[in-house]
C-alpha cells in the first residue's frame, strides 16, 4: 500500500439503495467509499458533465445562438444528472434516465445539421423521422434490455452528425483560418471523447487487474484507476467542445458569423461569443422580415 493511503473496505452487495437492479454493474466496487453511494467515483465525476452542460446552456442563451443549442445543452445536463443517479444507486429506472436521454439529446444536433437549408415542411419531416426512430429504439431497448443496442444507436447518431457537419463546414466556411479554427475545436472534442471511450473499454476488459491494483495502492490513489470515471470527464469535455463547434458552424450557415468569434475561458475552454449585439439584432430583424416575405409569397402562390 502506498504512503498515507487508506485500505479499501470490503465490497458490499446491498447498500443504502438496496440490491442493484441495473443491467450493468461497472468495474468500480460497490459501496466501498460510502454506504449511501454505490459507485462513488463514477458518481461524482458526472459533476464535470453537469457543470459544462450548465455553462453551455448559459453561454448559448447569453450569446443568442439559438433555442436548439439551449435545448441540446439542457439535454446533456439531463444525461449528467441521470448518470449521477444511476451510478449512485445502480437501480434500473435510473439507468434508463442515464442512457435514453443520451439518445434524445443527440437527436437535437442530428436534426439541426440534417435540416439545414431545408424548407419548413422538409425540416418538420426530418424532425418527425428522428422522433419516430428515437421512440422505436426506446421500445426495442426496453423490450430486449441489451446495452449494445443503445451503444450502437448512440455511435451511429454521433457518426452521422460528425460526417454531415464536416461536409457543411467544407461547403460553407470559405475562410481558411476560420475553417481551421472550427476543425481544431471539433478534432479536440472528438479525440477527447475517443480517449474517454478507450479508458471505458480498458475499465471493462482489465477490470480484475484494475481492482487488484487499486486495493494494493489503497485510497485515494486507487481512484486514479477508475476508468469509467475518466470516461465521464473526457466525454463530458468532448461533448462540450463538439457543441461549441456546432454553434459556431451554424453562425456561418446562417450568415451571422461576422458578429461572433471564438473565445476561451480559463485559456482552454472554448465558447462562441457575440462581439456585436447591435449588428446581430439588425441581422436577425432582416432575417425575420425575409422569412415573413417568403411565407407571404408562398401563401399567395397557393391562392393562385
Secondary structure, 3 states (H helix, E strand, C coil): CCCCCECCCCCCCEECCEECCCCCCCCCCCCCCECCECCHHHHHCHHHHHHHHHHHHHHHHHCCCCHHHHHHHHHHHHHHHHHHHHHHHCCHHHHHHHHHHHHHHHHHHHHHHHCCCCCHHHHHHHHHHHHHHHHHHHHHHHHHCCHHHHHHHHHHHHHHHHHHHHHHHHHHCCCHHHHHHHHHHHHHHHHHHHHHHHHHHHHHHCHHHHHHHHHHHCECHHHHHCHHHHHHHHHHHHHHHHHHHHHHHHHHHHCCHHHEEEEEECCCEEEEEECCHHHHHHHHHHHHHHHHHHHHHHHHHHHC
